[in-house]
Amino acid sequence: MEPKHIFKIEEDFENIRFDKWFKKKVKALPQSLIERTLRKGKILVNGKKVKSSYKIQINDEIKVFADIDNDDKIIKKKSSYLPSKKDYDLIKNNILFENEHYLVLNKTYNLAVQSGTKTAKNIFDILKNYVETEYPTPHLVHRLDAETTGILIISKNHKSAKFFSELFKNQTIKKSYLAVVDGVLKDKNGTLKNELTYIENDKEKIHLSITNYKVISESNDHSLLLLNPETGRKHQLRRQLSFIKHPIIGEKKYTNKGLNKSKEIHLMLHAYKVEFLINSKKIIHNAEPPLYFKSFCKDKELPYDLNNL
């Protein structure tokens, strides 16, 4: 029987698991279906059966005998979202830095980084699936909430993705955020430490979350904070600040304060800077806050100077 698809492994995918390569490069099939197709010999690597954990190598030849395009057992993606030129231009116009390895984006408000149950439009699919894309193999190395603006690093290849993933994993990349919160803090600088509970694989897990903060300016009812998280838990900053009764303005999930429930108020959280080392050279990327953030700070008399934070 002739194979329906034949692939040659490129350098960009060397030493990653077969199943991860397949989902990213071929089709996002359920893990169980990939495992079953491999066991039945309907996918061969260099003419042999392999396990899903097999680390693919440059010039490996992968033959797919299964009809992955039309098989009625294939679970198709729920979303049929196709990015428009307007979507793509929004990303392109907000690129702050780019080289052959990665790009730095100043992410806009209310734009998801990847697809989810509540949204189809997202940065990853825009870059990957736009018909004339210049970024066919984007790699997400960290996340920002849809409501959070600012610095987002996207790797262009596997080598770069591995480099940044290690930085985030080892906490050797410094992230700085600006946040406008409700009220005036008693301590003008300090460290927030919380054991936050998350549900992972239907099990409850507790993760220590650490964030250093400093009050930049304050008024009678609001404070502008500089935040430097040491850990990277989901919704960490939003949850920690709500926990100490100083929720971020625009926070709708972790506070009951009436002011923050207004649909007209955006989440006042902006990732404005990242710092890391490449070959012992310090690299810094900055992102200006959006206009609504600047206007809110001006209206509430919360001055700041990004060059002196």
Secondary structure by P-SEA (a helix, b strand, c coil): ccccbbbbbccccccccaaaaaacccccccaaaaaaaaaacccccccccccccccccccbbbbbccccccccccccccccccccaaaaaaaaaacccccccbbbbcccccccccccccccccaaaaacccccccccbbbbccccccccccbbbbbccaaaaaaaaaaaaaccbbbbbbbbbcccccccbbbbbbbbbbbcccbbbbbbbbbbbbbccccccbbbbbbbbcccccaaaaaaaaaaccccccccccccccccccccccccccccbbbbbcccbbbbbbbbccaaaaaaaaaaccccccccc
